[in-house]
Amino acid sequence: MISLRQRIVWASLLGSAALASSGAFAQAPAATTTPAAPAAAVAQADTTAAPKAQHKRMDPAQRMERMKEHRAKRLAALKDKLKLTAAQESAWTTYTTANQPPAGARPQRMDRAEFAKLTTPERLERMQARHAERSAMFAKRAEATKAFYAALTPEQQKTFDAETVHAGGRFHRGHGGHGGPHDTAPAKS
């Protein structure tokens, strides 16, 4: 774990480096920059910003449909790679059914203004209830996965392990797998 002192030292070093580099760029002669470089940087920035902007503008129903299609493709690819036998089909069906997202739309989040009106104990109770719901869903999925895994041959288990190694991060960290505590590399002491 990185101590507070180490974080402060790193932050000051990075800040100093940023200031030093910005001063160096300001003093660099204009003849060393090429007009093509800024245009290429702008073009690259536009291509990376476009998917995010498109994602935000997409209708929620369209986004859910797209997610379902993506999930179906992933599951079909996994099934092909596992080369399941007829005896394993029922275990596959149970596994995929248990891992389906809840029927209908995602549960509505409480409005921030409404949440702010609650007392602290009421907010804690709401959060605890939501945590219990999520834990129950996870337990159901975990049991189905374990049962399916037990039905696989050792070779299929290796394939399943390799294909699903990142699935926990994608589905359980929230925000599409970004910003969770597991996104950072372990700190060296």
N, C-alpha and C positions, 0 to 999 in steps of 0.2 A: 504494500500500500504506500502511496506517495504521501509524505507528511505535508502539513501546511507550509512549513518552511521551504521544502523542496519545490512546492508549487509556486511560491512567491519568487524563489530564485529563478525558476524556469520562465515564469511570466516576465520578470524584469529582463532576463537575457533575450527573450524573444522580442520584447518591446524595443530594447536597445538595438538589436539587429535590424528590426523594421525601420527604425528611425535612421540608422546609418545607411541602410540600402536606399531609402527614399531620398536621402541627401545626395547619395552618389548618382542616382538617376537624374536628379535635378541639375547636377553640375555637368552631366555628360553632354558633349556637343551634339547638336541636332543632326549633323551630317552622318553620324553612325547609325541612325535609325533608318529603316527602309519603309517606304509607303506600303509595301505589300504585307509586312508583318502585322501592322494594326488591322488591316482589312481581314487578314486570315484569322486574327484573334476574335474580331467581331463576328465573322461568319461562324466560327466554332462556337462562340457563346450563343448565337442564335439557334444553332441546331440542338444544343443541350437544353435551352430554355423552352423550346417548342413543345416537347413531350409533357413537361410539367404544366404548362399553360393549357394544353389540350386536355390533360387529365382533370384539371380543376373545372373546366367548362363542360365536361361530359355529364350528361344526365345520370343521376344515381341509378336509375333502372338499367341504362346502357352499361354503366360500369359494373353492376352486379352480373349482368349477362356475360360481359367480357370475362369477368373473374370465373364464372361457372365454366365457360368454354376453356379457359386456361387450365383450370383444375381438372377438367375432363381429359384434356390432352396429356397432362402430367400423369394422371392415373393410368391412362391407356398405355403410355410409354413404360411406366413401371410394370404394368401387367405383362407387356411384351417381353421386357427384360427378365422378369422372373420365370417365364415359361411355365405357367401353372398347369398342373394336371387337372383332370376332371374331378378328382377327389378333393382338390383344394379350392374349387370354385365356390363352394358354400362358405368357406372361411373368408375368401376374398370379398364376397357379397356382404357378409357380416362386418368385416373391417371397413369397407367403403361406406356402408350405411351409417355406422357409428361415427365415422369421421366427417359426415356431411355437416355443413354449417346449419345452424338452427333454421327451421322452416320460416319463411317470410323474411321480412326485412330485419336488419340488426335492431336490437332493443334500443329504444329511444333513450338518449341521454337526458338527464334532467337539465333544464335550463339553468344557466349560471346564476341568473338573478333569483330564481326559485331556490336554488341550492344555498345561496348566500343568506336567505331569510331563515334557514334552519339554524337551530342551536348546534353547538359543537357536538354534543352527544347524539343528536339526531343525524347529523352528517356522518358521524362515525358508524352509527347503526346502518345507514344506507350503504356506506362503503363496505361494511362487513357483510351485509346481505349479498351485495354484488360479487364480492370475493367468494362467498360460499357457492353461488351459482356457477361461477367460473371454475372453481375447484371441482364441483360435481361433474361438469362437462368434461374437464380434463381427465378425471378418474375414469369416466365412461370410455373415453377415447383410448386411454392407456390400457385398460383391460382388453378392449377389442384388438388393439395392436399386439399385445402380448399373446393373445389367443391365436391370432393370425400367424405371428412369428413362430409359434410352437408348431404350427402345421407345415412350415416350410422345411425343405431339406437343408443341410448345412451349406451347400453351394448357393441355394436361393437366399439363405440368411445373410451370406456375405454380400450378395447383390443388393438385398434390401438395405443392409447397413450402409453400403456405399451410396446408394441412391437417396436415402432419407437422412443423411448426416446433418444437413442444413435445415431440414424442415422445421425442427423445433424453434430455431431462431426466427424463421420467417413468420410462423403462425402465432407464436406466443409472446413475442416481445412488444407487439403493438406497433403502430406507426409504420407498418410495412417492414419491420425489422430494423428500423433506424433509431438511434438514440437510446438504446437499452444499455444496461450496465455491462452486457457481454460484448458490446461492439468494440471495446477498447482492448488493447493487448495488456496482459498482466504487467504490472509495474515491477521493475527490478529494484531491489533495495540496495 
